[in-house]
Amino acid sequence: MPTRVVGAHMRRKFFLNLGKYLGEKRNFIKAGATSVGVLSAVPLLWMLGHHGGVGWWLFLVVVAFLAGWGWAYFMWLAFENDFRRIGNVSAAALAELLKETEKRS
């Protein structure tokens, strides 16, 4: 296969695996809490970190990750059916892609 086809195939497989992974509640909440927590912790530490020591920094990081967990949890509650549908569609498309790949080899 040409390099462009292999690259497109790998990209498609990556996104299908990602959709399948995020279609489960615990995976979505873990990924959402981590990403939103990190994106919240950095500005919190930047703005408020100079007011205290290590304990204050740890408290700010915990607050940011709890906020991230809350965001992910309520996003799951609001859009649970959509996330499950995306996960199911991704799993089916991934199975089809793997069958297609086996046929070519």
C-alpha atoms as an extended CHARMM CRD file, in Angstrom:
* protein
*
       105  EXT
         1         1  MET       CA              0.0000000000        0.0000000000        0.0000000000  PROA      1               0.0000000000
         2         2  PRO       CA              1.2080000000        3.5340000000       -0.6710000000  PROA      2               0.0000000000
         3         3  THR       CA              2.3540000000        5.5580000000        2.3000000000  PROA      3               0.0000000000
         4         4  ARG       CA             -0.6180000000        7.9530000000        2.1190000000  PROA      4               0.0000000000
         5         5  VAL       CA             -3.0860000000        5.0800000000        2.2990000000  PROA      5               0.0000000000
         6         6  VAL       CA             -1.2870000000        3.5410000000        5.2760000000  PROA      6               0.0000000000
         7         7  GLY       CA             -1.2370000000        6.9070000000        7.0610000000  PROA      7               0.0000000000
         8         8  ALA       CA             -4.9480000000        7.4550000000        6.4580000000  PROA      8               0.0000000000
         9         9  HSD       CA             -5.6690000000        3.8990000000        7.5920000000  PROA      9               0.0000000000
        10        10  MET       CA             -3.7090000000        4.3630000000       10.8220000000  PROA      10              0.0000000000
        11        11  ARG       CA             -5.3800000000        7.7070000000       11.4960000000  PROA      11              0.0000000000
        12        12  ARG       CA             -8.8220000000        6.2020000000       10.9750000000  PROA      12              0.0000000000
        13        13  LYS       CA             -7.9850000000        3.2650000000       13.2380000000  PROA      13              0.0000000000
        14        14  PHE       CA             -6.7260000000        5.6540000000       15.9390000000  PROA      14              0.0000000000
        15        15  PHE       CA             -9.9180000000        7.7270000000       15.9330000000  PROA      15              0.0000000000
        16        16  LEU       CA            -12.1280000000        4.6410000000       15.8960000000  PROA      16              0.0000000000
        17        17  ASN       CA            -10.2550000000        3.2420000000       18.9000000000  PROA      17              0.0000000000
        18        18  LEU       CA            -10.5980000000        6.6060000000       20.6320000000  PROA      18              0.0000000000
        19        19  GLY       CA            -14.3520000000        6.6990000000       19.9870000000  PROA      19              0.0000000000
        20        20  LYS       CA            -14.7040000000        3.1390000000       21.2590000000  PROA      20              0.0000000000
        21        21  TYR       CA            -12.6780000000        3.9790000000       24.3940000000  PROA      21              0.0000000000
        22        22  LEU       CA            -14.6690000000        7.1210000000       25.2030000000  PROA      22              0.0000000000
        23        23  GLY       CA            -17.9740000000        5.2780000000       24.7190000000  PROA      23              0.0000000000
        24        24  GLU       CA            -17.6470000000        3.8080000000       28.2110000000  PROA      24              0.0000000000
        25        25  LYS       CA            -18.5270000000        5.9110000000       31.2510000000  PROA      25              0.0000000000
        26        26  ARG       CA            -15.4400000000        5.2530000000       33.3850000000  PROA      26              0.0000000000
        27        27  ASN       CA            -13.0820000000        5.8770000000       30.4650000000  PROA      27              0.0000000000
        28        28  PHE       CA            -14.8240000000        9.1210000000       29.5150000000  PROA      28              0.0000000000
        29        29  ILE       CA            -14.7910000000       10.4240000000       33.0850000000  PROA      29              0.0000000000
        30        30  LYS       CA            -11.1350000000        9.4480000000       33.5800000000  PROA      30              0.0000000000
        31        31  ALA       CA            -10.0450000000       11.1540000000       30.3490000000  PROA      31              0.0000000000
        32        32  GLY       CA            -12.2720000000       14.1930000000       30.8930000000  PROA      32              0.0000000000
        33        33  ALA       CA            -11.2260000000       14.6970000000       34.5050000000  PROA      33              0.0000000000
        34        34  THR       CA             -7.5450000000       14.4360000000       33.6050000000  PROA      34              0.0000000000
        35        35  SER       CA             -7.6780000000       16.7820000000       30.6320000000  PROA      35              0.0000000000
        36        36  VAL       CA             -9.9220000000       19.4130000000       32.2250000000  PROA      36              0.0000000000
        37        37  GLY       CA             -8.0490000000       19.0680000000       35.5300000000  PROA      37              0.0000000000
        38        38  VAL       CA             -4.6840000000       19.7480000000       33.9110000000  PROA      38              0.0000000000
        39        39  LEU       CA             -6.0750000000       22.6140000000       31.8610000000  PROA      39              0.0000000000
        40        40  SER       CA             -7.5610000000       24.0940000000       35.0520000000  PROA      40              0.0000000000
        41        41  ALA       CA             -4.5940000000       23.4460000000       37.3300000000  PROA      41              0.0000000000
        42        42  VAL       CA             -2.0570000000       25.2830000000       35.1950000000  PROA      42              0.0000000000
        43        43  PRO       CA             -3.8900000000       28.6490000000       35.2430000000  PROA      43              0.0000000000
        44        44  LEU       CA             -4.7850000000       28.2350000000       38.9330000000  PROA      44              0.0000000000
        45        45  LEU       CA             -1.1540000000       27.6940000000       39.8330000000  PROA      45              0.0000000000
        46        46  TRP       CA             -0.1220000000       30.5590000000       37.5730000000  PROA      46              0.0000000000
        47        47  MET       CA             -2.5920000000       32.9920000000       39.1700000000  PROA      47              0.0000000000
        48        48  LEU       CA             -2.6320000000       31.8750000000       42.8050000000  PROA      48              0.0000000000
        49        49  GLY       CA              0.5270000000       29.8170000000       43.2950000000  PROA      49              0.0000000000
        50        50  HSD       CA              2.6450000000       32.6570000000       44.5900000000  PROA      50              0.0000000000
        51        51  HSD       CA              0.3550000000       33.0950000000       47.6490000000  PROA      51              0.0000000000
        52        52  GLY       CA              1.4790000000       29.9430000000       49.4480000000  PROA      52              0.0000000000
        53        53  GLY       CA              3.7730000000       26.9610000000       49.6360000000  PROA      53              0.0000000000
        54        54  VAL       CA              3.6070000000       23.3570000000       48.4970000000  PROA      54              0.0000000000
        55        55  GLY       CA              0.4500000000       22.6180000000       50.5040000000  PROA      55              0.0000000000
        56        56  TRP       CA             -1.3760000000       25.4530000000       48.7610000000  PROA      56              0.0000000000
        57        57  TRP       CA             -0.2110000000       24.1610000000       45.3610000000  PROA      57              0.0000000000
        58        58  LEU       CA             -1.4400000000       20.6490000000       46.1480000000  PROA      58              0.0000000000
        59        59  PHE       CA             -4.7820000000       22.0330000000       47.2990000000  PROA      59              0.0000000000
        60        60  LEU       CA             -5.1630000000       23.9890000000       44.0480000000  PROA      60              0.0000000000
        61        61  VAL       CA             -4.3250000000       20.9110000000       41.9800000000  PROA      61              0.0000000000
        62        62  VAL       CA             -6.8690000000       18.8060000000       43.9020000000  PROA      62              0.0000000000
        63        63  VAL       CA             -9.5240000000       21.4910000000       43.4280000000  PROA      63              0.0000000000
        64        64  ALA       CA             -8.7730000000       21.6360000000       39.6970000000  PROA      64              0.0000000000
        65        65  PHE       CA             -9.0150000000       17.8560000000       39.3020000000  PROA      65              0.0000000000
        66        66  LEU       CA            -12.2570000000       17.7320000000       41.2990000000  PROA      66              0.0000000000
        67        67  ALA       CA            -13.6540000000       20.4110000000       39.0140000000  PROA      67              0.0000000000
        68        68  GLY       CA            -12.5110000000       18.3440000000       36.0170000000  PROA      68              0.0000000000
        69        69  TRP       CA            -14.1760000000       15.2390000000       37.4310000000  PROA      69              0.0000000000
        70        70  GLY       CA            -17.3950000000       17.1860000000       38.0130000000  PROA      70              0.0000000000
        71        71  TRP       CA            -17.3210000000       18.5490000000       34.4660000000  PROA      71              0.0000000000
        72        72  ALA       CA            -16.7700000000       15.0820000000       32.9790000000  PROA      72              0.0000000000
        73        73  TYR       CA            -19.4500000000       13.4890000000       35.1640000000  PROA      73              0.0000000000
        74        74  PHE       CA            -22.1110000000       16.0390000000       34.2650000000  PROA      74              0.0000000000
        75        75  MET       CA            -21.1290000000       15.9580000000       30.5790000000  PROA      75              0.0000000000
        76        76  TRP       CA            -21.6500000000       12.1910000000       30.6740000000  PROA      76              0.0000000000
        77        77  LEU       CA            -25.0540000000       12.6520000000       32.3390000000  PROA      77              0.0000000000
        78        78  ALA       CA            -26.0910000000       15.2190000000       29.7580000000  PROA      78              0.0000000000
        79        79  PHE       CA            -24.8740000000       13.3650000000       26.6630000000  PROA      79              0.0000000000
        80        80  GLU       CA            -24.7330000000        9.7090000000       27.7340000000  PROA      80              0.0000000000
        81        81  ASN       CA            -26.7660000000        8.4070000000       24.7940000000  PROA      81              0.0000000000
        82        82  ASP       CA            -24.6340000000       10.2960000000       22.2830000000  PROA      82              0.0000000000
        83        83  PHE       CA            -21.3570000000        9.0400000000       23.7740000000  PROA      83              0.0000000000
        84        84  ARG       CA            -22.6290000000        5.4540000000       23.8590000000  PROA      84              0.0000000000
        85        85  ARG       CA            -23.8160000000        5.7320000000       20.2470000000  PROA      85              0.0000000000
        86        86  ILE       CA            -20.4320000000        7.0770000000       19.1500000000  PROA      86              0.0000000000
        87        87  GLY       CA            -18.7270000000        4.2220000000       21.0050000000  PROA      87              0.0000000000
        88        88  ASN       CA            -20.9610000000        1.6000000000       19.3720000000  PROA      88              0.0000000000
        89        89  VAL       CA            -20.5620000000        3.0570000000       15.8910000000  PROA      89              0.0000000000
        90        90  SER       CA            -16.7830000000        3.2620000000       16.3710000000  PROA      90              0.0000000000
        91        91  ALA       CA            -16.6010000000       -0.3470000000       17.5790000000  PROA      91              0.0000000000
        92        92  ALA       CA            -18.5980000000       -1.5610000000       14.5740000000  PROA      92              0.0000000000
        93        93  ALA       CA            -16.5310000000        0.4720000000       12.1100000000  PROA      93              0.0000000000
        94        94  LEU       CA            -13.3080000000       -0.7470000000       13.7490000000  PROA      94              0.0000000000
        95        95  ALA       CA            -14.4060000000       -4.3770000000       13.3940000000  PROA      95              0.0000000000
        96        96  GLU       CA            -15.2160000000       -3.7390000000        9.7280000000  PROA      96              0.0000000000
        97        97  LEU       CA            -11.8550000000       -2.0340000000        9.1890000000  PROA      97              0.0000000000
        98        98  LEU       CA            -10.0090000000       -4.9610000000       10.7380000000  PROA      98              0.0000000000
        99        99  LYS       CA            -11.8940000000       -7.4360000000        8.5360000000  PROA      99              0.0000000000
       100       100  GLU       CA            -11.0180000000       -5.3360000000        5.4960000000  PROA      100             0.0000000000
       101       101  THR       CA             -7.3650000000       -5.2700000000        6.5430000000  PROA      101             0.0000000000
       102       102  GLU       CA             -7.2980000000       -9.0500000000        6.9620000000  PROA      102             0.0000000000
       103       103  LYS       CA             -8.7150000000       -9.4900000000        3.4630000000  PROA      103             0.0000000000
       104       104  ARG       CA             -5.9370000000       -7.3320000000        1.9780000000  PROA      104             0.0000000000
       105       105  SER       CA             -3.1400000000       -9.2220000000        3.6970000000  PROA      105             0.0000000000
